[in-house]
Amino acid sequence: MAFSLKDYDVEIAEAMERELRRQQTGLEMIPSENFVSEAVLKAMGSILTNKYSEGYSHKRYYGGNEFIDQVEDIAIERAKKAFNVEHVNVQPYSGSPANLAVYMATCKPGDTIMGLNLTDGGHLTHGWKVSASAIFYRSVPYHAKPDGYVDFEELRKLALEHKPKLIWCGATAYPREIEFDKFAEIADEVGAYLAADIAHISGLIIGGAHKSPAEYAHIITTTTHKTLRGPRGGIIMVTRKGVEKDPELATKINKAVFPGLQGGPHDHTTAAIAIALGEALKPEFREYTAQIVKNSRALAESLKNNGIKLVTDGTDNHLLLIDLTPFGKGKGLFVQDALDLAGITVNKNTIPAEPSSPFYPSGIRLGTPALTTRGMKEAEMETIGSWIAEIIKNVTKYEMPDDKEQRRAAIDRFKTEIKDNKKVQRIRKKVGRLCKSFPLYKKMKL
Ligand SMILES: *Cc1c(COP(=O)(O)O)cnc(C)c1O
C-alpha cells in the first residue's frame, strides 16, 4: 500500500482533498495558472528537498552535492536549448525574486528604471509604487494607449528624457503580442538594458506560439509555473546580445541571486523545472501552445458575439481582458464572485485608463492555459463564453459606489443575493458536467 497522508495528518489531508476536488470540478481560467504533470509533482514531493546546496554547480559551499549538480546542470542545459540563450540561472525562488536579482545586477539604488504601469497590464515588480522596485529605484512607468496597446511614442519620449538604466518589457495582463523589436530599438537608442519578463508567455515562446525575445533583449526572466506548466519557480537568462553589451552580465546575475538575495536553492523545484522543460521541448507541447491560442481566440469570439467588450477587441495569446465599463465602473468584483459561485475561476483586473481603482477594478482577466491542459477545445470555449456573458449580464445591475460605507453595504447585499441566484446555480451544474468529461488527476491519492 502506498503511503496515505490521510492516515497521517487528517486535518491537512482533508483541506488538500477539498482543493483537489475544487480543481477537478471547476473551470480554472486564471491565465497565470496551469495543471502540472504527475512527473512534475513527483519531483516536487521528493527527497531533493532535504539538501542544502548554496553556490552553483561544481562550486558549492557544502559537501554532498554531486547529484544535485547533475540535476541543476540538466535544468540549465534544457533552458538554454528551449530559449536559445547563452547563460541560465534556475535558482530564483519565483518570478518576483528573479526580477529583483535583475535590478541588483544592473542598477544601483536610486537608478532610473522603466516598466509598463501596473494598471495598464504591467507587473508589480516593474516599478509599481508599493514594490521594492519603486522603493529602491526611481520608477518612471510607461503606459498603454486608450486602445489597450503599449504607447511606444510615450515610452520613447520618456526614455530619452529620463535615460533609464533598465527597461522592462513583458506584462501580466496584456492580451497582445509583445513587440520585442520595438522595445529593443528604444532601449538601444538610450543605452539601457532591456529585460524581457516572459513570465506569462514562456510556454508559448518555447512552443512557437509567440515570438522569442532572444535576439532583442539582454536579459530574460520567467516564472516556470504559468504557460510553461512547471513548478512554482523562476529563471533568469542572459542572451548573446546581453553578453555582448556586458561580458560580466552573467556573473553579475549569478552573484545577485546568490549571495545577493538568496541562500540555498530549492533543489526539488530545480528537478521539477528540468522535467517541465523536458516536456516543453517535446512536439506535443507545440500542439498544446497552438491550441491555447486557438482556444483564447474562440473564447474571445464567443464573448464578443454575446455582447461583451474586450480590451484591444481580442487576443494574440493565452489571455483576454474583459472591459466591463459599458455596464458601469468598478464592477469586476461582482463578476468575479458570481463566476466563482458558478465554478468559473477568474480574477478581477484593472483595464487601461481604469476609471475605478486596483481594489475595485472594471475588468476581468481570464485565459485558456489550464483548460487547454484538460483537453478542452474551441467548441467548449464557445459554450463557456456564453455562460460567462450570461453571468456578467446577470450581475451588472449592481452598482459599485465610491463612498466607503455605501460600498460595504452594496457588496454585502450582492453577496447575500448572489448565493440564491438561479442562473448562477444552473450554470454551476453545467460547469460540473463539462468538467466530468475532461477529467483531471483521475487516479490521484493524497
Ligand atoms: C507572475 C509574474 C511575475 C511574478 O511571479 P511570482 O512567481 O508570482 O513572483 C513576474 N512578472 C510577471 C510579468 C508575471 O506575470
The ligand as an ORCA input file, in Angstrom:
! r2SCAN-3c Opt
* xyz 0 1
  C       3.576     36.245    -12.434
  C       4.527     37.293    -12.830
  C       5.685     37.560    -12.085
  C       5.934     37.074    -10.682
  O       5.852     35.808    -10.387
  P       5.718     35.256     -8.902
  O       6.200     33.880     -9.087
  O       4.303     35.391     -8.522
  O       6.627     36.051     -8.017
  C       6.604     38.457    -12.596
  N       6.383     39.074    -13.757
  C       5.273     38.879    -14.487
  C       5.100     39.609    -15.773
  C       4.305     37.989    -14.041
  O       3.194     37.821    -14.757
*
